């Protein structure tokens, strides 16, 4: 699959980039995509939620009424969850939400996500660029040239570039990652995936293993 390479002004450079069919044109596997997104979101959860149970509540241990003859249910503790101020029954406890996912499934999910975006014509190839200093204004100008001002965008760099990353950090709708940091959730969450020329080889190498 061939696509035009654009410059940071949104103009066609006259060059073509070849997108591997093994990565950008496969039949998407929706279940693999679901599992990879589920794992990513699960890994974001802290799992530090906790509520007090009856054994952790401060209160009297006296039996609050006699066992029989009251006409109501028997009750032995004011700390029971059925009373106001008592412990919570079956409340949340700290836990780890992460789970293991096979590497081949993750690789298939990322290829599926890129293929979905390529099929929607939402993948743009941009020539490599850099900024002399980190400036949000410079990155905003690139977004404007690509008509991405009001869209969610994901820029994929070949290698870490501090100036480009810092220039984008204040912009809510844009994110900059390297080819090795690419994941299914971020691909699908963006309206447009902007891949720099230098990142193509890294993406195809990582996903074609």
N, C-alpha and C positions, 0 to 999 in steps of 0.2 A: 504494500500500500504506500503510495507516494503522496506527500503533502508539501505545500509550499512553505518555505522558511521565511519568516517575517523578521524585520528589524524592530528596534524598540520604538520606532515611530509608526509601527503598524503597516509599513510598506513592504511589498513583496521584493525579496532580494534577488529573485530570478533563479535561486537554487531550490532543489527538491531534497527532502529528507525521506528516506525509506523506512517505514514503520514495519517491523517484523510481523508477519501474519500469525506467528506462533504466540505473540504477546498481545497484539492489537486487533486481531480478527478471528478469535476463536468463538465457538458456541458457548455463551455464558452459562456457568453452572450456578444457578440461583441458590442452591442449598449450601454450597461452599461459601458463597458471598454472605449468606445469613450467619453461618457459623463464625466466620472471621470478624464480622461486625459485632456479633454478640460477644465474642471474646474480648475485642478491643474495649467495648463499653463496660464489660464486667471488670476489666483490669483498672478502669478509672475509679471504681467504687472503693471507698476507704474501708467500709465494713466495720466502722467503729461504733455503730449504733448499739445502745444498751438501755434497757429499762430495769427498774428494781423489781425483784420478785418478793414474795412474802417473807422469805428468810432474810432479806436485806433491809426491810422497812423498820424504822424505829417505832416502837410502840409497846404497849403492855402485853404480857404473855398470859394474863389472867383469862380464865374462861368467862366469856361475857354474859352468859345466862345458863340456867340449868338445862340439863340434857333433855328432859322430858316435861310435858305438861304445859308448854307455852302455846301450843297450837301452831307454831311456826317451825321452820327447818332448824335442825340442831346446828350450833355454831361454836367453835372452840377458840377462835382467835379474831381479834379486831383487825389483824393485818391481812386477813383473807382478801382475795381479789374481788369478792362480791360486795365488799363494803367500800364506801367512799374513803379515800386515803390509804386503801390497802395496796398490796403489791399487784403488779400486772401479771395476769395469767398468760403464759405462752408468749411473752414479749420478745423483742429482738435481742439477740446476743451477738457479741463481736464474732465476725467470721470472715473468711477469705473467699471472695467470689470468683477468683481466677480459676481457669481450667486449662488443661493441655489441649493443644490442637496440632495435628500432624503437619509437618513442614510442607508436604506436597499439597495438602488441602489449602493452606495459606497461600501458597504460590498460585494455585489454580484460581483462588478467589481474587487475587490481585490482577491476574491476567483477564479474568472475567469482567472485573470492574473497568479496566482500561478498554476492553473490547466494547463494553456498553457505551462508554463515553465516545470512543472512536466512531461507533455506529450512529451516535447522535450528532456527529460532527462537532463535538465539544472538546477536541484535542487540538491545541495550537502548538506549532513548533517555532521557537524563537531563537534567533542567533544569540550566542553567549554575550553577556554584557556585564559591566561592573560600574560602580560609582566611585568617584575619588574620595568622597566622605559620606558617612551615613546621613541621608536627608530624606525625610518623608515626602517632601515636595517632588523629588526626583522619581520616586516610585509611583507617586500619584500620576505623574505625567505619562509613565509607561502604561498604567491602567487606562488612562483617558485615551491614549493612542490605540489601544486594543479594544475600546468600548466595554471595559470591564469595571467602570466606576461604581455601578450599582448592582454588581453581580458578585457572587462568591467565587473566588478564584484560588487555585492552587498552583504555585510556581515550583517546578522541580528542577533543582540545580544539580550539576554533575558532581560538584564538590562544595564543601562549606565555604560560604562567602559572607563574611561578617558585615560588610558595608550594605549589601543587598538585604540581608536578614534584618539588620537594625533599621533600615529605611522602611521596612514593611511592618514592623512590630506594632506600631500605633494604629494600624488600619484593621478594623474588625473583620471586614469581609475578605481579607486576603491572608494567605499563609504561604510561607516559604519553607520548603523542606529539601533535603538532598535525596538522591535516587535511593540510597540505602534506608532512608527513613519513610519511604512511601508505604502507605497502608490502605487497605480497602475502604475503610470508613472515610478517610480524608478524600480519596478519589471520588467517591459517590456523593459526599457532602458538598463538593464544589460544583458550581454551574459550568465552569470552564477549567480545564487542566492545561496549563501552559508549561510545556516541556522545553528546556533549553537544549540546544544541539549537543552540548557536552554531556548531557544526562542520558541521552538515548542509548548509548552503548552500555552504560552501567545498568540501566533498567532491563535491557534485553539479556544481558549477561546474568543478572540476578534471578530473572524469572525463567530463563531457559535451561537452568541446571537440571 
